[in-house]
Amino acid sequence: MLLLKCLVQTTIINWIMVEPIGFGCYMRMDSTFIKQNIKRM
């Protein structure tokens, strides 16, 4: 749920500032949470 929220928020931001979704998501959300999700993948 949180990861989906992250992707949605980042996609909205990308309409203004274009950058890779993964990178933007990593930069704007809690880094610890994102790192944990990357390990799961």
C-alpha positions in Angstrom: 0.0 0.0 0.0 2.7 2.5 1.0 4.8 1.5 -2.1 1.8 2.1 -4.3 1.2 5.5 -2.7 4.9 6.3 -3.2 4.6 5.5 -7.0 1.4 7.5 -7.3 2.9 10.6 -5.6 6.1 10.3 -7.6 4.2 10.0 -10.9 2.4 13.2 -10.1 5.7 14.9 -9.3 7.1 13.5 -12.6 4.5 15.5 -14.5 6.4 18.6 -13.2 9.9 17.3 -12.9 10.6 14.3 -15.2 12.9 11.7 -13.7 12.9 7.9 -13.2 10.1 6.8 -11.0 12.3 4.5 -8.9 14.8 7.3 -8.2 12.2 9.9 -7.5 10.4 7.5 -5.2 13.6 6.7 -3.4 14.6 10.3 -2.9 11.2 11.5 -1.7 10.0 8.7 0.6 11.6 7.3 3.8 14.9 5.8 2.6 14.7 2.9 5.0 11.3 1.8 3.9 12.3 1.9 0.2 15.5 0.0 0.9 13.5 -2.8 2.6 11.2 -3.0 -0.5 14.2 -3.2 -2.8 15.6 -6.1 -0.8 12.3 -7.9 -1.2 12.4 -7.5 -5.0 
